[in-house]
Amino acid sequence: MTKSDIIIIGSGLGGLEVALMMAKEGRKVLVLERQHQAGGCMQSYRRGRLNFDTGLHYVGGLEEGGQLYDAFESLGLMTLPWKQMDADCFEEIHIGGRTFRWPQGKKRFINAMKSYFPDEEKGLDLYGELLDCTDELWMQKTNAWEYLTSIISDPLLLQVLSAPATCKMELRKETLPLFTYVHGIAPFIESSWRLAGDGNMLVSCLVEQIRAYGGEVLTDKDVVSLKEEDGRIVQALCADGTSYEADFFVSNAHPAVTCSLVGESALMKKVFRRRMGMQPNTFGIFTLHLQLRSGSLPYFNHNKLVFAEPDCWDMAVDKSLAVKGIMMSARIPEKGGNVVNIDILTPMLWEVVEEYDGTKLFHRPKAYKEMKARVAEQCLALAETVIPGLGEMILKTWSSTPLTYKDYNLTPEGSAFGFRKDFSNPMMTIVSPKTQIPNLFMTGQSLMLHGLHGVTMTAAYTCQEINQNTISE
Ligand SMILES: Cc1cc2nc3c(=O)[nH]c(=O)nc-3n(C[C@H](O)[C@H](O)[C@H](O)COP(=O)(O)OP(=O)(O)OC[C@H]3O[C@@H](n4cnc5c(N)ncnc54)[C@H](O)[C@@H]3O)c2cc1C
């Protein structure tokens, strides 16, 4: 294969977006993906006659002028069949024995919260102002929990304002930056959307365009090392013995994995490798996929969030296997008005699955399967409190854990969102796409923000850095 301008290691959303942005600027790009299928967390998989998603349930800010609209429009992704969730209720939150419905649109949302918590009018006005300021430095240095408790005093309202974040970020009182919290909440309040189809549609849309602009995406290409010569990366070597050359390299793999691909290097300092390798990662996610009997449940165009206790901060499943809260998301039915598949998600710590690390996919030990069954049972018990009889409607179930994500995507500890951002450590709230090797860059959720919105912003940031550095060379 001839030399490329840019090789991108990994075809997650971040890798594909960087590839397309660069290809559109006239660069010859090559994406190398270790899995058989492109897309990383965006890929969907088939069981029986059904497709299930992994890391795509809903997206915020796709209305014209919304936070993600322009970026998705220029990436050709607005051609996909996005369907807006219920304007009056895109999140239905069951917590503390009450039900709260979040409408879309900032004003409507704040008014709805005021109707539930009339004594918190002043705090909610400040919360409304907060949702508008998304890119300010002070938010990176501010602790989300401390800020929220400084403007809101009702303990239940604090939980209600945090509940939809439980499967969208790691709600750790000690570390979560306000910047991460607001970016994970505000675009969805603007407007929330589901894809009428699966994540593979989004992946194919990006891959087809990369090819149309002269680039290539190769799967089954596990990059095992990056060869350095005279202070530059010159070659990506793959497990199958093939190697590929380029002028620039962008890694979409987790930063710790990226460092491990670079062997002895005079430029990549030990301290940098240690920082990338030692940074804690967020929790992973346990997902229970349900296939329902046809016609058993009408489609609901919102997420249902159910909490066992009125406390949704630090609620990931630990070794006790207690499930404290779930998010339920139904896929838009292809035909008719009834749900065919539902995903139930709950955060899960790596410690739950760590002892099974090294066992093979589809050949996990009995104890691992029993653990999954116990967690699934509790997820269903919580789900049944809001959908009575759900258990009777189920035809089949499948489940995945942080170990599944680790084995597929190589994400350390099966983390759902990569590096845990920490307001007290500004170097790790936003990590630069530049490495100490001048032609090696990074992209993806660990650097700045996660989710479709965050990874897209991060991809633009990576491209900006590549352009600045290639122009100045
Ligand atoms: C269960 C779950 C549900 C989610 N739901 C939503 C949601 O509803 N909405 C939302 O906005 N976000 C959601 N997210 C978050 C979102 O999916 C992620 O933030 C995003 O997809 C991450 O993209 P990425 O490009 O950073 O990384 P990844 O998707 O992890 O991609 C990295 C890619 O690099 C490849 N790779 C790694 N090492 C190598 C190597 N050595 N050689 C070649 N390839 C390599 C991997 O195989 C992978 O394909 C969810 C995440 C999870 C886990």
Ligand as a Chemical Component Dictionary entry (heavy atoms), coordinates in Angstrom:
data_LIG
# 
_chem_comp.id                   LIG 
_chem_comp.type                 NON-POLYMER 
_chem_comp.pdbx_formal_charge   0 
_chem_comp.three_letter_code    LIG 
# 
loop_
_chem_comp_atom.comp_id 
_chem_comp_atom.atom_id 
_chem_comp_atom.alt_atom_id 
_chem_comp_atom.type_symbol 
_chem_comp_atom.charge 
_chem_comp_atom.model_Cartn_x 
_chem_comp_atom.model_Cartn_y 
_chem_comp_atom.model_Cartn_z 
_chem_comp_atom.pdbx_ordinal 
LIG C1  C1  C 0 -22.984 1.316  27.222 1  
LIG C2  C2  C 0 -22.704 2.667  26.666 2  
LIG C3  C3  C 0 -23.760 3.459  26.276 3  
LIG C4  C4  C 0 -23.542 4.736  25.735 4  
LIG N1  N1  N 0 -24.602 5.478  25.306 5  
LIG C5  C5  C 0 -24.394 6.692  24.751 6  
LIG C6  C6  C 0 -25.486 7.471  24.267 7  
LIG O1  O1  O 0 -26.641 7.055  24.318 8  
LIG N2  N2  N 0 -25.210 8.694  23.742 9  
LIG C7  C7  C 0 -23.936 9.200  23.669 10 
LIG O2  O2  O 0 -23.764 10.332 23.189 11 
LIG N3  N3  N 0 -22.881 8.468  24.098 12 
LIG C8  C8  C 0 -23.067 7.235  24.632 13 
LIG N4  N4  N 0 -22.001 6.493  25.058 14 
LIG C9  C9  C 0 -20.647 7.037  24.913 15 
LIG C10 C10 C 0 -20.105 6.921  23.489 16 
LIG O3  O3  O 0 -20.483 5.688  22.933 17 
LIG C11 C11 C 0 -18.577 7.012  23.520 18 
LIG O4  O4  O 0 -18.194 8.188  24.216 19 
LIG C12 C12 C 0 -17.922 7.064  22.129 20 
LIG O5  O5  O 0 -18.482 6.142  21.243 21 
LIG C13 C13 C 0 -16.428 6.790  22.271 22 
LIG O6  O6  O 0 -15.789 6.917  21.022 23 
LIG P1  P1  P 0 -14.217 6.885  20.896 24 
LIG O7  O7  O 0 -13.898 7.134  19.466 25 
LIG O8  O8  O 0 -13.596 7.782  21.888 26 
LIG O9  O9  O 0 -13.738 5.421  21.367 27 
LIG P2  P2  P 0 -14.108 3.906  21.039 28 
LIG O10 O10 O 0 -15.497 3.755  20.587 29 
LIG O11 O11 O 0 -13.672 3.131  22.235 30 
LIG O12 O12 O 0 -13.149 3.523  19.816 31 
LIG C14 C14 C 0 -11.811 3.151  19.932 32 
LIG C15 C15 C 0 -11.501 2.224  18.764 33 
LIG O13 O13 O 0 -10.102 1.991  18.711 34 
LIG C16 C16 C 0 -9.896  0.621  18.394 35 
LIG N5  N5  N 0 -8.546  0.236  18.824 36 
LIG C17 C17 C 0 -8.049  0.262  20.095 37 
LIG N6  N6  N 0 -6.776  -0.160 20.086 38 
LIG C18 C18 C 0 -6.451  -0.460 18.797 39 
LIG C19 C19 C 0 -5.275  -0.962 18.157 40 
LIG N7  N7  N 0 -4.171  -1.253 18.844 41 
LIG N8  N8  N 0 -5.305  -1.152 16.817 42 
LIG C20 C20 C 0 -6.409  -0.867 16.086 43 
LIG N9  N9  N 0 -7.562  -0.411 16.654 44 
LIG C21 C21 C 0 -7.577  -0.208 17.979 45 
LIG C22 C22 C 0 -11.000 -0.092 19.176 46 
LIG O14 O14 O 0 -11.222 -1.401 18.711 47 
LIG C23 C23 C 0 -12.171 0.853  18.907 48 
LIG O15 O15 O 0 -12.838 0.527  17.711 49 
LIG C24 C24 C 0 -22.201 5.225  25.600 50 
LIG C25 C25 C 0 -21.129 4.426  25.991 51 
LIG C26 C26 C 0 -21.362 3.156  26.521 52 
LIG C27 C27 C 0 -20.190 2.309  26.917 53 
# 
loop_
_chem_comp_bond.comp_id 
_chem_comp_bond.atom_id_1 
_chem_comp_bond.atom_id_2 
_chem_comp_bond.value_order 
_chem_comp_bond.pdbx_ordinal 
LIG C1  C2  SING 1  
LIG C2  C3  SING 2  
LIG C2  C26 DOUB 3  
LIG C3  C4  DOUB 4  
LIG C4  N1  SING 5  
LIG C4  C24 SING 6  
LIG N1  C5  DOUB 7  
LIG C5  C6  SING 8  
LIG C5  C8  SING 9  
LIG C6  O1  DOUB 10 
LIG C6  N2  SING 11 
LIG N2  C7  SING 12 
LIG C7  O2  DOUB 13 
LIG C7  N3  SING 14 
LIG N3  C8  DOUB 15 
LIG C8  N4  SING 16 
LIG N4  C9  SING 17 
LIG N4  C24 SING 18 
LIG C9  C10 SING 19 
LIG C10 O3  SING 20 
LIG C10 C11 SING 21 
LIG C11 O4  SING 22 
LIG C11 C12 SING 23 
LIG C12 O5  SING 24 
LIG C12 C13 SING 25 
LIG C13 O6  SING 26 
LIG O6  P1  SING 27 
LIG P1  O7  DOUB 28 
LIG P1  O8  SING 29 
LIG P1  O9  SING 30 
LIG O9  P2  SING 31 
LIG P2  O10 DOUB 32 
LIG P2  O11 SING 33 
LIG P2  O12 SING 34 
LIG O12 C14 SING 35 
LIG C14 C15 SING 36 
LIG C15 O13 SING 37 
LIG C15 C23 SING 38 
LIG O13 C16 SING 39 
LIG C16 N5  SING 40 
LIG C16 C22 SING 41 
LIG N5  C17 SING 42 
LIG N5  C21 SING 43 
LIG C17 N6  DOUB 44 
LIG N6  C18 SING 45 
LIG C18 C19 SING 46 
LIG C18 C21 DOUB 47 
LIG C19 N7  SING 48 
LIG C19 N8  DOUB 49 
LIG N8  C20 SING 50 
LIG C20 N9  DOUB 51 
LIG N9  C21 SING 52 
LIG C22 O14 SING 53 
LIG C22 C23 SING 54 
LIG C23 O15 SING 55 
LIG C24 C25 DOUB 56 
LIG C25 C26 SING 57 
LIG C26 C27 SING 58 
# 
